Each structure stands twice: as structure tokens, then as C-alpha cells.
């Protein structure tokens, strides 16, 4: 494994990248790199094809590479590994799958602290959230129940202290409030939103 800087123009993409990114999210990625710089190295290997204009092939970081090319960056950080085709395919899946997920309630608290420190909505949009997502994060009504709660792990013989999270996306704030109201009703006075969801799914 070697750490180096490369010209993005010399790095080709893989033909079967399993990671997908919506156009809006990609735009936010470009804005983030413009604001903060290219901070996360891509993972590459020597290109396996003899007839190609590229010296390297990206394993992980396809969208960051594309953003660098669109921004016409001359050099970006990279990690060069030895990898055959099978190892590259496995790494493409594994690197995407093993990334952690945000704790949304904690993220909301951090967002509110940044706003208190005079970060503008434009500044906060560089962190990779859409306007609608920021509106929820920064809502004065925000509490822990605004976000997905932990759900008990299935009884498959595996035990873990880590909560299981479910993230739901609504087309409007009105739909979100209606869903929250109905889940609270299903949960009862002492239940949580996750209790209400489970009861609805079980038809109770």
C-alpha cells in the first residue's frame, strides 16, 4: 500500500461500481470539496488493461474522483494497492458497506451548535445535507423523537449493544407530522415511536 498524489485525469473508473449517488447529493459533494478541499484519499490500483489512456483505476471514491475532474483539480490524494479483478470487486462492495452511519439526533445537536456559531445555511449545506434535511435538523421543534429510534435486534442468536436504526424520508413536513402523530397514538402513552411502528407493522 502506497500513499501518493495523482492527476485525476490519469485515473479511470471501474465498469461495475455498485455505489450510486443522486444528482442533488453529487452537487453537495462538489460544493463540499470546493469549500474544504479534497480531504479523503481515493483507493486506486494500477490499471489492468493494456490499451487504456489511464495509468490507474479507481476502486473506492468514484464520485470524489468525478468531482475532482469536474473541478479540474490537478492533484488529489490516493492510496495505491495491489489488487486483481476479484479483489477489486470485493473491495468496492466492502468499502461502501463498512462505512458508518450518522446518529441523526447527535448530528442535529452539532448542526444547532454550528448555527449558534454563526454558520450560515450555505455553510451548512457544504456538509452534504439538502435544504429539506437541514430544515429538519435545525427545527426549533427538534427532539429525539424527530429522528429514527433504535429497534430491537431480531432474535437470530446475535446479540449486540449497538442500536439498529431505520431512516424514513417523507415528501413533505406535513406527511412527517402525520406519520409521527399516528405512531405516537399506536405506541400509547408509555411507548416510543419505534414501539408504535412495530405495532403498526404487526397489525396490532
N, C-alpha and C positions, 0 to 999 in steps of 0.2 A: 504494500500500500504506500503510495507516494502522494504528498500534498503539493500542489503546484497551481499556477495561474495559467489559464488558456484563453485563446481568442475564441469567442463563441462561434465565429464563422467556421472554425475548424471542427466543430462538434456536430455530428449528425444525430437524428432522433432514431429511436427504436421503432420498428414497424408495428409492434403489438403492445404498446403502452396501455396498461389496464386502468390507469388513473384518468378521470375525466374532471373538467372544471368548466363551469358555466361562464359565459362571456362576461357577465357582471363581476363575478369573482376574479376572473383573469384581469379585468380592468383595475380592480382594487390591488391585485398583486403588483401590477406595473407601477401604480401610484406609490405603493409601499417601498419598492426598490428605488424609485426616484427620490423619495424622502429620506430613507435611512441607508441606502446603498445596498450592495449585493452582499448580504451577511452570511448566508448559508451556502456552503460549497455544494456543487452538484457531484454526483458519483458517475465516473466515466470508465471506459476501458479502451484499449486500442481497437480501432475498427477492424472487424473480422473479414470484411470484403476487400478483395484486392482492387477492384475497379470502383473507386469512390473518391469524390473530391474531399472527403473528410478524413482527418487523422484519427479522430476519436468518435466514440458512440456513447450517448448518454444512457445511464442505467436508471438513475433516480434524479429527478429535477427537470423533467421535460418542460414544464410550464415556466420555471425560472429561467431556463435556457432560452425559451422563446421570448420571454420578456427582455432578457439581455440583448437578444438580437434585434428586437423591435426598438429598444432604446439605443441601439448602435454602440453598446459598450465594447471597449477594446479588449479588456481582460476581466475574467471572473475567476474566483477561487474554485478549485476542483480537487477531488480525491480520485486518484488513478488506481484501479485494482486489476488484477489478472482474473479474467472470467471467461469461461466458454459460454456457448449459447444457452445451455440449460441453466447454468449458474446465474446468468444474467436475467433470464425469465423468472427464476425463483426470487432473486433479489428485488426485481420490480414489484412483485406481489408483496414480499415481506417488508420492504422499506415503507410502503404505503400503509400496510396493515398494522404495523407495530407502532405507528405514531400515536401519541396520547391524545385524549380528548379534553376539551376545556370544561372546567367546572363553571357552569354558566352563572350561578349565583355569586361566586367569588369574582368572576370576570366583571360582573355588574358593579360590584363594590370598587374594583380597581378603576373602572370607567368613571364612576362618580368622583373618585379622588382626583383623577386626571382633569375632569371638568372643573373641579374646585381649584385646581392649579392653573386655571385659565387656558386649558387645551380647548381649541375650537372644534366644531363638528367636522370641519375639513381635516384638522389634525387627527381626530379620532378615526376618520374614515380610512386613514393610512394603515390602520391596524387590521384591515381585512374584513370589516363589517359593512353591510349595506345600510342605507339610511333607515329603513324599517327596523333592522336589527338594533341599530343604535338608539332609536326611539324607545324601544322596549328596555334596553339596558339602562337608559338614563331617565326612565319614567319616575316621577316623584311617587308613584304608587307601587314601585317595585318592592316586593318582599320575596322570601324564599319560595312561596307558592306560585310566583310568576314563572318559575322555571321547572324543568323536568325533575322529578324526585326519584330517589332510588327505588328500585323494585327488587323484591326478594329474588335471590338466585334460584333457579329450578333445582328440584331435588334429584340431581343426577349423580350424587355421590361426590360432587366437587364442592368444597367449602371455600369461601373467600371473604375477607373483611372489606373488600373493595365493592362499593355500590354499583349496581347496574343502572345506566342512565338511558332514558328514552327522550329524544328531542323531537318535538312536533312543530310543524310550520303551518300557520294559518294565513289565508289570503287577506284578512283584514283584522283590525283590532277588535271589531265587534264580534267576529266569529270566535276569536280567542276568549273574550269575556264570557260569551255564551257557553263555550265548552267548559271554562273554569267553573261557572255557576252550576252547571249540571253535574260536574264531577264532585263538587263540594256537597251537593244535595245527595248524590249517590253514596258518598263516603259517610254521611252522618256527622253529628256534632264532634265526635272524637276521632274521626278518620282523617287521613291525608288525601291529597289529590290522587296519589298512586293507589290508595285503597279504593277510591271511587272509580278509577279507571278499571281496576281489576274486577270490581263488582259489575260494571257495565259490560265488560268483555265476557264475564261468566253468565250474564243474563240474570243476575240476582235482583 
